[in-house]
Amino acid sequence: MYYTIKQFAKMFHTTEHTIRYYTDINLLPCQRDGGNRRIFDEESINWMQGITCLKGCGASIEDIKEYCNLCRLPEEKENLIARYQIILRSRKQAYKRVEEARKTAKYMDEKVKHYEDILAGAAPDDTNPRSWTAENRPQHH
């Protein structure tokens, strides 16, 4: 089965521009139809799933390019080790993002509780940035 760029972008919750960029920099393989329009097949889906996963971990475009290039090389131990190193770096970045998300969620839990206290009349409304000073400005940790 073949997919248009519009279908493919929708499938991966991204933009057509992003898909074009990935094909232009040789991350994502595609074919062309009779009108020279990009079309995508099951192999394209496989590549895009890998790209999406690495991107979601916080891998740089350079790392994703390197990973894709290594995947296109012969299956040799050296190439496997190089891909493994990229995966290790990406996993480390993923865990860092998880920790940052936990901290942000905790901060937002505190904000929700603060707003609930204000709405219940248990605390004054100090949430508007227009009324903050250097002394009473909330700090994000």
Backbone as a printed PyTorch tensor [residue, N CA C, xyz], in Angstrom:
tensor([[[  0.8370,  -1.1770,   0.0000],
         [  0.0000,   0.0000,   0.0000],
         [  0.8850,   1.2450,   0.0000]],

        [[  0.4240,   2.2630,  -0.6780],
         [  1.1500,   3.5310,  -0.7560],
         [  0.3340,   4.6360,  -0.1030]],

        [[  1.0600,   5.6000,   0.4620],
         [  0.4330,   6.7160,   1.1480],
         [  0.9350,   8.0230,   0.5520]],

        [[  0.0520,   9.0020,   0.4530],
         [  0.4550,  10.3340,   0.0200],
         [  1.1980,  11.0030,   1.1700]],

        [[  1.8330,  12.0970,   0.8780],
         [  2.5450,  12.8190,   1.9390],
         [  1.5690,  13.3060,   3.0040]],

        [[  0.3790,  13.7020,   2.5700],
         [ -0.6300,  14.1670,   3.5220],
         [ -1.0630,  13.0250,   4.4430]],

        [[ -1.3240,  11.8610,   3.8950],
         [ -1.7110,  10.7010,   4.6910],
         [ -0.5860,  10.2910,   5.6420]],

        [[  0.6240,  10.3180,   5.1100],
         [  1.7840,   9.8940,   5.8940],
         [  2.0180,  10.8420,   7.0660]],

        [[  1.9440,  12.1350,   6.8160],
         [  2.1280,  13.1240,   7.8850],
         [  1.0570,  12.9510,   8.9570]],

        [[ -0.1760,  12.7300,   8.5410],
         [ -1.2660,  12.5420,   9.4960],
         [ -1.0400,  11.2840,  10.3290]],

        [[ -0.5610,  10.2310,   9.6950],
         [ -0.2980,   8.9640,  10.3690],
         [  0.6930,   9.1440,  11.5210]],

        [[  1.6490,  10.0580,  11.3490],
         [  2.6900,  10.2660,  12.3560],
         [  2.5210,  11.5710,  13.1300]],

        [[  1.3570,  12.1980,  12.9920],
         [  1.0460,  13.4200,  13.7480],
         [  2.1280,  14.4830,  13.5760]],

        [[  2.5060,  14.7040,  12.3380],
         [  3.5080,  15.7180,  12.0400],
         [  3.0490,  16.4950,  10.8130]],

        [[  3.9010,  17.3600,  10.3160],
         [  3.5300,  18.1870,   9.1680],
         [  4.1150,  17.6330,   7.8750]],

        [[  3.5040,  18.0200,   6.7840],
         [  4.0370,  17.6500,   5.4700],
         [  5.4250,  18.2480,   5.2910]],

        [[  5.6230,  19.4290,   5.8120],
         [  6.9390,  20.0840,   5.7210],
         [  8.0070,  19.2160,   6.3890]],

        [[  7.7050,  18.6800,   7.5600],
         [  8.6600,  17.8150,   8.2660],
         [  8.9800,  16.5800,   7.4400]],

        [[  7.9570,  15.9780,   6.8440],
         [  8.1670,  14.7830,   6.0150],
         [  9.0440,  15.1210,   4.8190]],

        [[  8.7720,  16.2400,   4.1720],
         [  9.6150,  16.6650,   3.0360],
         [ 11.0610,  16.8520,   3.4820]],

        [[ 11.2390,  17.5040,   4.6260],
         [ 12.5810,  17.7330,   5.1560],
         [ 13.2950,  16.4040,   5.3820]],

        [[ 12.6260,  15.4500,   6.0040],
         [ 13.2430,  14.1540,   6.2610],
         [ 13.6190,  13.4370,   4.9710]],

        [[ 12.8040,  13.5610,   3.9480],
         [ 13.1640,  12.9180,   2.6750],
         [ 14.3010,  13.6820,   2.0060]],

        [[ 14.2810,  14.9880,   2.0980],
         [ 15.3280,  15.8070,   1.4650],
         [ 16.7010,  15.5600,   2.0670]],

        [[ 16.7640,  15.2870,   3.3760],
         [ 18.0780,  15.0540,   4.0070],
         [ 18.3980,  13.5600,   4.0820]],

        [[ 17.6210,  12.7740,   3.3840],
         [ 17.8750,  11.3380,   3.2360],
         [ 17.7080,  10.5400,   4.5300]],

        [[ 16.8210,  11.0090,   5.4010],
         [ 16.4870,  10.2190,   6.5830],
         [ 15.4060,   9.2100,   6.2270]],

        [[ 14.4590,   9.6560,   5.4480],
         [ 13.2550,   8.8920,   5.1830],
         [ 13.1600,   8.5370,   3.7050]],

        [[ 13.1810,   7.2460,   3.3900],
         [ 13.0610,   6.8660,   1.9830],
         [ 11.6220,   7.0370,   1.4880]],

        [[ 11.5080,   7.4400,   0.2470],
         [ 10.2020,   7.5140,  -0.3890],
         [ 10.3830,   7.2350,  -1.8780]],

        [[  9.2770,   7.0070,  -2.5200],
         [  9.2860,   6.8270,  -3.9620],
         [  8.5570,   8.0100,  -4.5690]],

        [[  8.5160,   8.0390,  -5.8700],
         [  7.7930,   9.1010,  -6.5730],
         [  6.7620,   8.4690,  -7.4930]],

        [[  5.6040,   9.1230,  -7.5810],
         [  4.5850,   8.6220,  -8.5000],
         [  4.7960,   9.2480,  -9.8770]],

        [[  3.8770,   8.9950, -10.8040],
         [  4.0060,   9.5120, -12.1650],
         [  4.0470,  11.0210, -12.2450]],

        [[  3.4720,  11.6950, -11.2610],
         [  3.5030,  13.1600, -11.2200],
         [  4.6550,  13.6910, -10.3870]],

        [[  5.6180,  12.8430, -10.0730],
         [  6.8050,  13.1800,  -9.2880],
         [  6.4710,  13.5970,  -7.8500]],

        [[  5.3280,  13.1350,  -7.3520],
         [  4.9440,  13.3990,  -5.9620],
         [  5.4890,  12.2820,  -5.0790]],

        [[  5.8850,  12.6670,  -3.8720],
         [  6.3870,  11.6670,  -2.9210],
         [  5.2600,  10.7120,  -2.5380]],

        [[  5.5960,   9.4290,  -2.5030],
         [  4.6750,   8.4250,  -1.9820],
         [  5.4550,   7.5250,  -1.0270]],

        [[  4.7440,   6.9870,  -0.0560],
         [  5.3820,   6.2550,   1.0290],
         [  4.7740,   4.8650,   1.1410]],

        [[  5.6360,   3.9010,   1.4810],
         [  5.1920,   2.5130,   1.5860],
         [  5.4970,   1.9760,   2.9860]],

        [[  5.3740,   0.6630,   3.1430],
         [  5.6010,   0.0440,   4.4550],
         [  7.0320,   0.2490,   4.9450]],

        [[  7.9980,   0.2290,   4.0540],
         [  9.3830,   0.4780,   4.4740],
         [  9.5150,   1.8990,   5.0100]],

        [[  8.8500,   2.8480,   4.3720],
         [  8.8650,   4.2330,   4.8500],
         [  8.2960,   4.3110,   6.2630]],

        [[  7.2390,   3.5410,   6.5230],
         [  6.6430,   3.5190,   7.8590],
         [  7.6610,   3.0120,   8.8750]],

        [[  8.3870,   1.9520,   8.5240],
         [  9.4150,   1.4180,   9.4290],
         [ 10.4490,   2.4770,   9.7750]],

        [[ 10.9580,   3.1570,   8.7620],
         [ 11.9700,   4.1960,   8.9880],
         [ 11.4050,   5.3260,   9.8400]],

        [[ 10.1850,   5.7530,   9.5220],
         [  9.5930,   6.8780,  10.2520],
         [  9.3300,   6.5130,  11.7050]],

        [[  8.9710,   5.2650,  11.9760],
         [  8.7860,   4.8540,  13.3690],
         [ 10.1030,   4.9710,  14.1340]],

        [[ 11.1930,   4.5590,  13.5190],
         [ 12.4990,   4.6910,  14.1630],
         [ 12.8910,   6.1380,  14.3690]],

        [[ 12.6790,   6.9540,  13.3570],
         [ 12.9940,   8.3860,  13.4450],
         [ 12.1780,   9.0330,  14.5570]],

        [[ 10.8830,   8.7230,  14.5900],
         [  9.9900,   9.2930,  15.5960],
         [ 10.4160,   8.9010,  17.0000]],

        [[ 10.8040,   7.6600,  17.1680],
         [ 11.2500,   7.1870,  18.4820],
         [ 12.5100,   7.9270,  18.9240]],

        [[ 13.4930,   8.0050,  18.0380],
         [ 14.7360,   8.7070,  18.3930],
         [ 14.4710,  10.1780,  18.6720]],

        [[ 13.6430,  10.7990,  17.8420],
         [ 13.3150,  12.2110,  18.0400],
         [ 12.6110,  12.4030,  19.3840]],

        [[ 11.6940,  11.4880,  19.7130],
         [ 10.9770,  11.5610,  20.9790],
         [ 11.8760,  11.4340,  22.1940]],

        [[ 13.0020,  10.7730,  22.0190],
         [ 13.9790,  10.6400,  23.1100],
         [ 14.8320,  11.8890,  23.2540]],

        [[ 14.7620,  12.7700,  22.2610],
         [ 15.5840,  13.9710,  22.2940],
         [ 16.8430,  13.8660,  21.4630]],

        [[ 16.9400,  12.8200,  20.6280],
         [ 18.1210,  12.6820,  19.7670],
         [ 18.1860,  13.8510,  18.7900]],

        [[ 19.3850,  14.2960,  18.5260],
         [ 19.5820,  15.3820,  17.5650],
         [ 19.3870,  14.8570,  16.1410]],

        [[ 19.1510,  15.7680,  15.2240],
         [ 19.0360,  15.3730,  13.8100],
         [ 20.3370,  14.7100,  13.3670]],

        [[ 21.4650,  15.1960,  13.8640],
         [ 22.7500,  14.6070,  13.5010],
         [ 22.8310,  13.1440,  13.9550]],

        [[ 22.3950,  12.8810,  15.1920],
         [ 22.3940,  11.5030,  15.6840],
         [ 21.4270,  10.6290,  14.8810]],

        [[ 20.2710,  11.1750,  14.5600],
         [ 19.2860,  10.4040,  13.7810],
         [ 19.8400,  10.1070,  12.3920]],

        [[ 20.4870,  11.1070,  11.7860],
         [ 21.1190,  10.8900,  10.4660],
         [ 22.1750,   9.7920,  10.5590]],

        [[ 23.0210,   9.8970,  11.5810],
         [ 24.0830,   8.9060,  11.7470],
         [ 23.4870,   7.5180,  11.9260]],

        [[ 22.4520,   7.4210,  12.7400],
         [ 21.8040,   6.1270,  12.9780],
         [ 21.2460,   5.5580,  11.6650]],

        [[ 20.5370,   6.3920,  10.9260],
         [ 19.9600,   5.9370,   9.6440],
         [ 21.0580,   5.5300,   8.6620]],

        [[ 22.1150,   6.3120,   8.6010],
         [ 23.2330,   5.9620,   7.7090],
         [ 23.8620,   4.6290,   8.1120]],

        [[ 24.0220,   4.4170,   9.4060],
         [ 24.5830,   3.1540,   9.8840],
         [ 23.6650,   1.9720,   9.5500]],

        [[ 22.3640,   2.2080,   9.5870],
         [ 21.4090,   1.1420,   9.2430],
         [ 21.5050,   0.7470,   7.7750]],

        [[ 21.9590,   1.6670,   6.9470],
         [ 22.0680,   1.3830,   5.5130],
         [ 23.3790,   0.6720,   5.1530]],

        [[ 24.3100,   0.6320,   6.0910],
         [ 25.5990,  -0.0250,   5.8580],
         [ 25.4590,  -1.5340,   6.0560]],

        [[ 26.4470,  -2.2840,   5.5980],
         [ 26.4120,  -3.7410,   5.8110],
         [ 26.3150,  -4.0800,   7.2960]],

        [[ 25.6490,  -5.1800,   7.5890],
         [ 25.4800,  -5.6390,   8.9720],
         [ 26.8090,  -6.1770,   9.5020]],

        [[ 27.5860,  -5.2860,  10.0850],
         [ 28.8630,  -5.6630,  10.6790],
         [ 28.8490,  -5.2460,  12.1450]],

        [[ 29.6350,  -5.9240,  12.9510],
         [ 29.6540,  -5.6610,  14.3930],
         [ 29.9820,  -4.1950,  14.6850]],

        [[ 30.9020,  -3.6190,  13.9510],
         [ 31.2860,  -2.2210,  14.1550],
         [ 30.0790,  -1.2900,  13.9810]],

        [[ 29.2730,  -1.5470,  12.9500],
         [ 28.0830,  -0.7210,  12.7070],
         [ 27.0350,  -0.9380,  13.7950]],

        [[ 26.8950,  -2.1830,  14.2310],
         [ 25.9540,  -2.4960,  15.3000],
         [ 26.3500,  -1.7800,  16.5890]],

        [[ 27.6230,  -1.7880,  16.9040],
         [ 28.1110,  -1.1070,  18.1130],
         [ 27.8750,   0.3980,  18.0140]],

        [[ 28.1070,   0.9690,  16.8510],
         [ 27.8830,   2.4120,  16.6600],
         [ 26.3970,   2.7630,  16.8370]],

        [[ 25.5100,   1.9250,  16.3010],
         [ 24.0690,   2.1570,  16.4750],
         [ 23.6920,   2.0170,  17.9500]],

        [[ 24.2780,   1.0150,  18.6110],
         [ 24.0250,   0.7870,  20.0230],
         [ 24.4050,   2.0230,  20.8510]],

        [[ 25.5230,   2.6490,  20.5260],
         [ 25.9640,   3.8470,  21.2460],
         [ 24.9460,   4.9760,  21.0990]],

        [[ 24.3980,   5.1180,  19.9120],
         [ 23.3690,   6.1470,  19.6890],
         [ 22.1320,   5.8260,  20.5220]],

        [[ 21.7520,   4.5560,  20.5600],
         [ 20.5880,   4.1480,  21.3480],
         [ 20.8350,   4.4090,  22.8390]],

        [[ 22.0390,   4.1310,  23.3170],
         [ 22.3560,   4.4040,  24.7210],
         [ 22.2420,   5.8970,  25.0390]],

        [[ 22.7820,   6.7380,  24.1560],
         [ 22.6870,   8.1950,  24.3640],
         [ 21.2230,   8.6450,  24.3530]],

        [[ 20.4640,   8.0850,  23.4430],
         [ 19.0520,   8.4660,  23.3220],
         [ 18.2690,   8.0310,  24.5530]],

        [[ 18.5670,   6.8510,  25.0630],
         [ 17.8900,   6.3800,  26.2740],
         [ 18.2000,   7.3110,  27.4380]],

        [[ 19.4650,   7.7190,  27.5530],
         [ 19.8610,   8.6390,  28.6290],
         [ 19.0680,   9.9470,  28.5200]],

        [[ 18.9320,  10.4600,  27.2930],
         [ 18.1650,  11.6810,  27.0750],
         [ 16.6860,  11.4730,  27.4140]],

        [[ 16.1600,  10.2980,  27.0840],
         [ 14.7570,  10.0010,  27.3780],
         [ 14.5110,  10.0280,  28.8810]],

        [[ 15.4070,   9.3950,  29.6510],
         [ 15.2470,   9.3990,  31.1000],
         [ 15.3880,  10.8060,  31.6790]],

        [[ 16.2440,  11.6020,  31.0890],
         [ 16.3850,  12.9940,  31.5380],
         [ 15.0750,  13.7530,  31.2940]],

        [[ 14.4640,  13.5230,  30.1390],
         [ 13.1820,  14.1730,  29.8450],
         [ 12.0900,  13.7170,  30.8060]],

        [[ 12.1080,  12.4390,  31.1470],
         [ 11.1230,  11.9170,  32.1030],
         [ 11.2780,  12.6310,  33.4390]],

        [[ 12.5020,  12.7840,  33.9020],
         [ 12.7450,  13.4540,  35.1850],
         [ 12.2970,  14.9130,  35.1170]],

        [[ 12.5840,  15.5970,  34.0220],
         [ 12.1340,  16.9830,  33.8630],
         [ 10.6150,  17.0620,  33.8520]],

        [[  9.9690,  16.1030,  33.2080],
         [  8.5040,  16.0750,  33.1650],
         [  7.9350,  15.8370,  34.5650]],

        [[  8.5700,  14.9660,  35.3470],
         [  8.1160,  14.7280,  36.7260],
         [  8.1920,  16.0070,  37.5480]],

        [[  9.3090,  16.7310,  37.4100],
         [  9.4690,  17.9810,  38.1620],
         [  8.4100,  19.0030,  37.7410]],

        [[  8.1640,  19.0970,  36.4520],
         [  7.1550,  20.0330,  35.9570],
         [  5.7720,  19.6360,  36.4530]],

        [[  5.4510,  18.3450,  36.4230],
         [  4.1430,  17.8760,  36.9020],
         [  3.9870,  18.1820,  38.3950]],

        [[  5.0460,  17.9820,  39.1730],
         [  4.9990,  18.2860,  40.6140],
         [  4.7470,  19.7800,  40.8290]],

        [[  5.4360,  20.6090,  40.0560],
         [  5.2410,  22.0550,  40.1530],
         [  3.7870,  22.4110,  39.8300]],

        [[  3.2510,  21.7930,  38.7780],
         [  1.8700,  22.0860,  38.3900],
         [  0.8820,  21.5670,  39.4340]],

        [[  1.1800,  20.4410,  40.0870],
         [  0.3340,  19.9600,  41.1820],
         [  0.2660,  21.0040,  42.2930]],

        [[  1.4220,  21.5930,  42.5940],
         [  1.4740,  22.6350,  43.6240],
         [  0.6670,  23.8590,  43.1950]],

        [[  0.7530,  24.2200,  41.9040],
         [ -0.0140,  25.3640,  41.3920],
         [ -1.5150,  25.0940,  41.4760]],

        [[ -1.9240,  23.8740,  41.1220],
         [ -3.3420,  23.5100,  41.2030],
         [ -3.8260,  23.6470,  42.6470]],

        [[ -3.0700,  23.1100,  43.5780],
         [ -3.4410,  23.1970,  45.0040],
         [ -3.5290,  24.6510,  45.4380]],

        [[ -2.5920,  25.4730,  44.9880],
         [ -2.5960,  26.8920,  45.3470],
         [ -3.8590,  27.5720,  44.8050]],

        [[ -4.2040,  27.3090,  43.5660],
         [ -5.4130,  27.8990,  42.9910],
         [ -6.6570,  27.4120,  43.7400]],

        [[ -6.6800,  26.1520,  44.1060],
         [ -7.8200,  25.6250,  44.8660],
         [ -7.9470,  26.3460,  46.2040]],

        [[ -6.8000,  26.6070,  46.8490],
         [ -6.8170,  27.3510,  48.1150],
         [ -7.3500,  28.7620,  47.8990]],

        [[ -6.9300,  29.4030,  46.8280],
         [ -7.4090,  30.7580,  46.5250],
         [ -8.9130,  30.7280,  46.2800]],

        [[ -9.3640,  29.7970,  45.4490],
         [-10.7940,  29.7050,  45.1370],
         [-11.6370,  29.3750,  46.3580]],

        [[-11.0700,  28.6670,  47.3200],
         [-11.7880,  28.3240,  48.5540],
         [-11.7120,  29.4510,  49.5880]],

        [[-10.9780,  30.5230,  49.2760],
         [-10.8500,  31.6490,  50.1990],
         [ -9.8170,  31.4310,  51.2770]],

        [[ -8.9930,  30.3990,  51.1450],
         [ -7.9960,  30.0870,  52.1670],
         [ -6.6620,  30.7990,  51.9410]],

        [[ -6.5220,  31.4370,  50.7850],
         [ -5.2680,  32.1420,  50.4610],
         [ -5.6050,  33.3320,  49.5820]],

        [[ -4.7740,  34.4040,  49.6570],
         [ -5.0190,  35.5560,  48.7750],
         [ -4.6070,  35.2230,  47.3400]],

        [[ -5.2170,  35.9240,  46.3830],
         [ -4.8800,  35.7090,  44.9680],
         [ -3.5730,  36.4280,  44.6510]],

        [[ -2.5190,  35.6590,  44.5240],
         [ -1.2080,  36.2100,  44.1870],
         [ -0.6950,  35.5980,  42.8800]],

        [[ -1.6220,  35.2310,  41.9970],
         [ -1.2550,  34.4920,  40.7870],
         [ -1.0840,  35.3560,  39.5440]],

        [[ -1.4310,  36.6240,  39.6210],
         [ -1.3480,  37.4780,  38.4370],
         [  0.0400,  38.1070,  38.3220]],

        [[  0.7840,  37.8200,  37.2480],
         [  2.1450,  38.3720,  37.0950],
         [  2.2020,  39.9010,  37.1470]],

        [[  1.1070,  40.5760,  36.8390],
         [  1.1190,  42.0450,  36.8820],
         [  1.3480,  42.5690,  38.2940]],

        [[  0.9850,  41.7730,  39.3010],
         [  1.1270,  42.2480,  40.6800],
         [  2.3650,  41.7030,  41.3860]],

        [[  3.1920,  40.9790,  40.6870],
         [  4.3830,  40.4110,  41.3130],
         [  5.4770,  41.4560,  41.4700]],

        [[  6.2650,  41.2700,  42.4990],
         [  7.4660,  42.0650,  42.7160],
         [  8.6130,  41.0750,  42.8650]],

        [[  9.8150,  41.5970,  42.9960],
         [ 10.9750,  40.7200,  43.1740],
         [ 10.8250,  39.8860,  44.4490]],

        [[ 10.1290,  40.4290,  45.4500],
         [  9.9760,  39.7330,  46.7280],
         [  8.9110,  38.6290,  46.6890]],

        [[  7.8600,  38.8030,  45.8900],
         [  6.7720,  37.8230,  45.9330],
         [  6.6090,  37.0070,  44.6450]],

        [[  7.5310,  37.1540,  43.7530],
         [  7.4550,  36.4090,  42.4880],
         [  7.6730,  34.9190,  42.7430]],

        [[  6.7750,  34.0360,  42.2510],
         [  6.9740,  32.5960,  42.4480],
         [  8.1970,  32.1080,  41.7010]],

        [[  8.8360,  31.1250,  42.2740],
         [ 10.0330,  30.5580,  41.6700],
         [  9.7290,  29.1630,  41.1620]],

        [[ 10.1240,  28.8830,  39.9550],
         [  9.9930,  27.5390,  39.3870],
         [ 11.2800,  26.7910,  39.6750]],

        [[ 11.1680,  25.6220,  40.2210],
         [ 12.3690,  24.8540,  40.5990],
         [ 12.5660,  23.7280,  39.6330]]])
